[in-house]
């Protein structure tokens, strides 16, 4: 598995899940899981996932971040 690539097919991620999770934890990277070349989900460091949960989920987090980026 190439830990420098941000996109990984689901089948590849499944086959290398331990390595992928270690890279997220140690390198603090976000990886996108793809199906047929389209991003379907992301694996993020725990702290980021917890912050997303604190603001009310992915939609609320996207709203907060969008407002911040557009300010």
VEXKOLMAR-162435 format. One record per atom (N, C-alpha, C, O): residue in one letter; atom name; x, y, z. Coordinates in nm, 4 decimals, always signed. Example, Ala and Ser with C-alpha at 12.3 -4.5 7.8 and 13.67 -1.06 7.14 Angstrom:
<rs>
 resn name        u        v        w
    a    N  +1.3190  -0.5690  +0.7800
    a   CA  +1.2300  -0.4500  +0.7800
    a    C  +1.3200  -0.3300  +0.7800
    a    O  +1.4236  -0.3319  +0.8465
    s    N  +1.2850  -0.2250  +0.7080
    s   CA  +1.3670  -0.1060  +0.7140
    s    C  +1.2900  +0.0030  +0.7870
    s    O  +1.3409  +0.1138  +0.8039
</rs>
This chain:
<rs>
 resn name        u        v        w
    x    N  +0.0842  -0.1188  +0.0000
    x   CA  +0.0000  +0.0000  +0.0000
    x    C  +0.0877  +0.1238  +0.0000
    x    O  +0.1847  +0.1323  +0.0753
    x    N  +0.0537  +0.2188  -0.0839
    x   CA  +0.1283  +0.3440  -0.0931
    x    C  +0.0682  +0.4448  +0.0043
    x    O  -0.0390  +0.4996  -0.0215
    x    N  +0.1372  +0.4696  +0.1170
    x   CA  +0.0828  +0.5617  +0.2173
    x    C  +0.0934  +0.7074  +0.1735
    x    O  +0.0403  +0.7954  +0.2412
    x    N  +0.1612  +0.7348  +0.0615
    x   CA  +0.1670  +0.8715  +0.0096
    x    C  +0.0438  +0.9061  -0.0732
    x    O  +0.0091  +1.0234  -0.0871
    x    N  -0.0219  +0.8052  -0.1279
    x   CA  -0.1443  +0.8282  -0.2052
    x    C  -0.2585  +0.8554  -0.1083
    x    O  -0.2660  +0.7947  -0.0015
    x    N  -0.3467  +0.9460  -0.1456
    x   CA  -0.4597  +0.9759  -0.0568
    x    C  -0.5807  +0.8900  -0.0885
    x    O  -0.6645  +0.8674  -0.0012
    x    N  -0.5917  +0.8415  -0.2119
    x   CA  -0.7064  +0.7607  -0.2516
    x    C  -0.6665  +0.6136  -0.2596
    x    O  -0.5620  +0.5788  -0.3145
    x    N  -0.7521  +0.5280  -0.2033
    x   CA  -0.7269  +0.3844  -0.2036
    x    C  -0.8554  +0.3104  -0.2364
    x    O  -0.9585  +0.3356  -0.1742
    x    N  -0.8511  +0.2193  -0.3331
    x   CA  -0.9691  +0.1380  -0.3603
    x    C  -1.0102  +0.0596  -0.2350
    x    O  -0.9249  +0.0184  -0.1564
    x    N  -1.1388  +0.0398  -0.2174
    x   CA  -1.1899  -0.0297  -0.0992
    x    C  -1.1252  -0.1670  -0.0847
    x    O  -1.0866  -0.2053  +0.0258
    x    N  -1.1128  -0.2408  -0.1935
    x   CA  -1.0540  -0.3757  -0.1859
    x    C  -0.9096  -0.3698  -0.1365
    x    O  -0.8682  -0.4537  -0.0566
    x    N  -0.8334  -0.2721  -0.1832
    x   CA  -0.6946  -0.2553  -0.1388
    x    C  -0.6907  -0.2172  +0.0090
    x    O  -0.6093  -0.2697  +0.0850
    x    N  -0.7777  -0.1270  +0.0490
    x   CA  -0.7824  -0.0853  +0.1895
    x    C  -0.8199  -0.2027  +0.2795
    x    O  -0.7632  -0.2194  +0.3875
    x    N  -0.9143  -0.2827  +0.2354
    x   CA  -0.9560  -0.3997  +0.3131
    x    C  -0.8395  -0.4965  +0.3303
    x    O  -0.8192  -0.5508  +0.4388
    x    N  -0.7634  -0.5180  +0.2244
    x   CA  -0.6507  -0.6124  +0.2294
    x    C  -0.5362  -0.5603  +0.3155
    x    O  -0.4557  -0.6382  +0.3666
    x    N  -0.5291  -0.4275  +0.3314
    x   CA  -0.4188  -0.3662  +0.4061
    x    C  -0.4693  -0.2795  +0.5203
    x    O  -0.4091  -0.1768  +0.5517
    x    N  -0.5789  -0.3199  +0.5824
    x   CA  -0.6441  -0.2356  +0.6830
    x    C  -0.5519  -0.1992  +0.7993
    x    O  -0.5508  -0.0838  +0.8423
    x    N  -0.4760  -0.2931  +0.8501
    x   CA  -0.3862  -0.2645  +0.9626
    x    C  -0.2847  -0.1572  +0.9253
    x    O  -0.2580  -0.0663  +1.0038
    x    N  -0.2286  -0.1681  +0.8058
    x   CA  -0.1304  -0.0701  +0.7589
    x    C  -0.1952  +0.0669  +0.7386
    x    O  -0.1369  +0.1696  +0.7731
    x    N  -0.3148  +0.0675  +0.6830
    x   CA  -0.3864  +0.1927  +0.6612
    x    C  -0.4162  +0.2620  +0.7934
    x    O  -0.3935  +0.3823  +0.8069
    x    N  -0.4671  +0.1869  +0.8913
    x   CA  -0.4980  +0.2455  +1.0216
    x    C  -0.3729  +0.2951  +1.0929
    x    O  -0.3764  +0.3993  +1.1583
    x    N  -0.2632  +0.2223  +1.0813
    x   CA  -0.1377  +0.2657  +1.1431
    x    C  -0.0909  +0.3968  +1.0817
    x    O  -0.0419  +0.4846  +1.1527
    x    N  -0.1058  +0.4108  +0.9499
    x   CA  -0.0646  +0.5345  +0.8831
    x    C  -0.1519  +0.6512  +0.9271
    x    O  -0.1015  +0.7616  +0.9474
    x    N  -0.2822  +0.6282  +0.9422
    x   CA  -0.3719  +0.7343  +0.9892
    x    C  -0.3311  +0.7771  +1.1299
    x    O  -0.3233  +0.8963  +1.1597
    x    N  -0.3056  +0.6798  +1.2148
    x   CA  -0.2711  +0.7084  +1.3543
    x    C  -0.1343  +0.7756  +1.3666
    x    O  -0.1212  +0.8769  +1.4353
    x    N  -0.0332  +0.7206  +1.3013
    x   CA  +0.1041  +0.7701  +1.3209
    x    C  +0.1392  +0.8895  +1.2326
    x    O  +0.2099  +0.9802  +1.2766
    x    N  +0.0906  +0.8903  +1.1086
    x   CA  +0.1244  +0.9986  +1.0160
    x    C  +0.0228  +1.1116  +1.0180
    x    O  +0.0447  +1.2172  +0.9586
    x    N  -0.0919  +1.0878  +1.0889
    x   CA  -0.1975  +1.1885  +1.0996
    x    C  -0.2518  +1.2253  +0.9618
    x    O  -0.2797  +1.3418  +0.9338
    x    N  -0.2663  +1.1235  +0.8759
    x   CA  -0.3130  +1.1436  +0.7393
    x    C  -0.4602  +1.1076  +0.7275
    x    O  -0.5131  +1.0304  +0.8075
    x    N  -0.5246  +1.1632  +0.6287
    x   CA  -0.6607  +1.1275  +0.5925
    x    C  -0.6535  +1.0519  +0.4613
    x    O  -0.5886  +1.0964  +0.3667
    x    N  -0.7203  +0.9374  +0.4558
    x   CA  -0.7240  +0.8568  +0.3348
    x    C  -0.8676  +0.8421  +0.2887
    x    O  -0.9590  +0.8275  +0.3698
    x    N  -0.8866  +0.8461  +0.1579
    x   CA  -1.0183  +0.8315  +0.0991
    x    C  -1.0309  +0.6923  +0.0390
    x    O  -0.9415  +0.6459  -0.0318
    x    N  -1.1419  +0.6266  +0.0677
    x   CA  -1.1708  +0.4958  +0.0126
    x    C  -1.2541  +0.5160  -0.1126
    x    O  -1.3540  +0.5879  -0.1109
    x    N  -1.2127  +0.4524  -0.2211
    x   CA  -1.2780  +0.4733  -0.3487
    x    C  -1.3419  +0.3451  -0.4004
    x    O  -1.2993  +0.2341  -0.3684
    x    N  -1.4443  +0.3640  -0.4802
    x   CA  -1.5090  +0.2546  -0.5515
    x    C  -1.5295  +0.3036  -0.6936
    x    O  -1.5945  +0.4054  -0.7174
    x    N  -1.4731  +0.2293  -0.7874
    x   CA  -1.4800  +0.2684  -0.9293
    x    C  -1.4266  +0.4090  -0.9521
    x    O  -1.4776  +0.4836  -1.0356
    x    N  -1.3227  +0.4439  -0.8763
    x   CA  -1.2563  +0.5719  -0.8931
    x    C  -1.3234  +0.6894  -0.8245
    x    O  -1.2733  +0.8015  -0.8330
    x    N  -1.4352  +0.6673  -0.7568
    x   CA  -1.5063  +0.7762  -0.6892
    x    C  -1.4904  +0.7622  -0.5383
    x    O  -1.5028  +0.6526  -0.4837
    x    N  -1.4634  +0.8727  -0.4724
    x   CA  -1.4489  +0.8719  -0.3266
    x    C  -1.5819  +0.8383  -0.2610
    x    O  -1.6853  +0.8974  -0.2922
    x    N  -1.5771  +0.7415  -0.1690
    x   CA  -1.6979  +0.6963  -0.1011
    x    C  -1.6964  +0.7282  +0.0478
    x    O  -1.8012  +0.7530  +0.1075
    x    N  -1.5772  +0.7277  +0.1080
    x   CA  -1.5641  +0.7493  +0.2524
    x    C  -1.4214  +0.7921  +0.2823
    x    O  -1.3328  +0.7830  +0.1974
    x    N  -1.4009  +0.8393  +0.4055
    x   CA  -1.2672  +0.8802  +0.4484
    x    C  -1.2333  +0.8132  +0.5806
    x    O  -1.3197  +0.7898  +0.6651
    x    N  -1.1060  +0.7835  +0.5958
    x   CA  -1.0542  +0.7338  +0.7235
    x    C  -0.9702  +0.8482  +0.7780
    x    O  -0.8720  +0.8894  +0.7162
    x    N  -1.0095  +0.8991  +0.8943
    x   CA  -0.9458  +1.0182  +0.9511
    x    C  -0.8907  +0.9882  +1.0895
    x    O  -0.9336  +0.8928  +1.1543
    x    N  -0.7953  +1.0695  +1.1354
    x   CA  -0.7464  +1.0514  +1.2729
    x    C  -0.8616  +1.0660  +1.3736
    x    O  -0.9574  +1.1396  +1.3498
    x    N  -0.8507  +0.9963  +1.4834
    x   CA  -0.9550  +0.9927  +1.5862
    x    C  -0.9976  +1.1319  +1.6316
    x    O  -1.1171  +1.1588  +1.6448
    x    N  -0.9027  +1.2193  +1.6551
    x   CA  -0.9353  +1.3527  +1.7058
    x    C  -1.0257  +1.4280  +1.6090
    x    O  -1.1169  +1.4987  +1.6518
    x    N  -1.0015  +1.4136  +1.4802
    x   CA  -1.0857  +1.4795  +1.3811
    x    C  -1.2256  +1.4200  +1.3816
    x    O  -1.3245  +1.4931  +1.3761
    x    N  -1.2341  +1.2887  +1.3882
    x   CA  -1.3645  +1.2225  +1.3959
    x    C  -1.4428  +1.2666  +1.5188
    x    O  -1.5641  +1.2866  +1.5118
    x    N  -1.3732  +1.2819  +1.6318
    x   CA  -1.4400  +1.3267  +1.7546
    x    C  -1.4889  +1.4705  +1.7424
    x    O  -1.5969  +1.5031  +1.7916
    x    N  -1.4111  +1.5569  +1.6775
    x   CA  -1.4551  +1.6954  +1.6568
    x    C  -1.5777  +1.7006  +1.5665
    x    O  -1.6701  +1.7782  +1.5908
    x    N  -1.5783  +1.6186  +1.4632
    x   CA  -1.6935  +1.6124  +1.3741
    x    C  -1.8172  +1.5700  +1.4522
    x    O  -1.9249  +1.6268  +1.4339
    x    N  -1.8022  +1.4715  +1.5383
    x   CA  -1.9148  +1.4262  +1.6210
    x    C  -1.9614  +1.5363  +1.7159
    x    O  -2.0815  +1.5524  +1.7375
    x    N  -1.8681  +1.6118  +1.7725
    x   CA  -1.9026  +1.7176  +1.8689
    x    C  -1.9872  +1.8275  +1.8060
    x    O  -2.0752  +1.8827  +1.8721
    x    N  -1.9619  +1.8604  +1.6791
    x   CA  -2.0381  +1.9686  +1.6163
    x    C  -2.1689  +1.9200  +1.5559
    x    O  -2.2437  +1.9992  +1.4986
    x    N  -2.1973  +1.7909  +1.5680
    x   CA  -2.3257  +1.7399  +1.5231
    x    C  -2.3209  +1.6527  +1.3993
    x    O  -2.4249  +1.6274  +1.3385
    x    N  -2.2048  +1.6067  +1.3605
    x   CA  -2.1943  +1.5164  +1.2457
    x    C  -2.1299  +1.5801  +1.1254
    x    O  -2.0901  +1.6966  +1.1275
    x    N  -2.1206  +1.5016  +1.0212
    x   CA  -2.0490  +1.5445  +0.9009
    x    C  -2.1120  +1.6665  +0.8343
    x    O  -2.0403  +1.7564  +0.7906
    x    N  -2.2445  +1.6709  +0.8260
    x   CA  -2.3096  +1.7854  +0.7613
    x    C  -2.2840  +1.9148  +0.8377
    x    O  -2.2545  +2.0181  +0.7776
    x    N  -2.2952  +1.9092  +0.9700
    x   CA  -2.2706  +2.0284  +1.0519
    x    C  -2.1246  +2.0711  +1.0420
    x    O  -2.0954  +2.1905  +1.0352
    x    N  -2.0332  +1.9755  +1.0412
    x   CA  -1.8909  +2.0064  +1.0308
    x    C  -1.8616  +2.0726  +0.8957
    x    O  -1.7833  +2.1674  +0.8882
    x    N  -1.9240  +2.0228  +0.7904
    x   CA  -1.9049  +2.0815  +0.6574
    x    C  -1.9554  +2.2248  +0.6538
    x    O  -1.8930  +2.3105  +0.5913
    x    N  -2.0666  +2.2520  +0.7192
    x   CA  -2.1208  +2.3879  +0.7250
    x    C  -2.0259  +2.4812  +0.7986
    x    O  -1.9993  +2.5922  +0.7526
    x    N  -1.9748  +2.4363  +0.9127
    x   CA  -1.8798  +2.5168  +0.9919
    x    C  -1.7546  +2.5460  +0.9106
    x    O  -1.7095  +2.6603  +0.9035
    x    N  -1.6993  +2.4432  +0.8498
    x   CA  -1.5764  +2.4623  +0.7717
    x    C  -1.5988  +2.5503  +0.6503
    x    O  -1.5147  +2.6345  +0.6186
    x    N  -1.7098  +2.5323  +0.5826
    x   CA  -1.7398  +2.6160  +0.4654
    x    C  -1.7510  +2.7619  +0.5049
    x    O  -1.6985  +2.8494  +0.4360
    x    N  -1.8193  +2.7889  +0.6157
    x   CA  -1.8334  +2.9272  +0.6629
    x    C  -1.6977  +2.9854  +0.6968
    x    O  -1.6713  +3.1020  +0.6676
    x    N  -1.6122  +2.9066  +0.7573
    x   CA  -1.4794  +2.9525  +0.7942
    x    C  -1.3940  +2.9818  +0.6704
    x    O  -1.3221  +3.0817  +0.6666
    x    N  -1.4018  +2.8960  +0.5706
    x   CA  -1.3227  +2.9141  +0.4496
    x    C  -1.3699  +3.0329  +0.3678
    x    O  -1.2901  +3.0980  +0.3003
    x    N  -1.4987  +3.0613  +0.3735
    x   CA  -1.5551  +3.1727  +0.2964
    x    C  -1.5447  +3.3057  +0.3691
    x    O  -1.5760  +3.4097  +0.3112
    x    N  -1.5018  +3.3047  +0.4935
    x   CA  -1.4940  +3.4303  +0.5724
    x    C  -1.3771  +3.5150  +0.5308
    x    O  -1.3562  +3.6228  +0.5864
</rs>
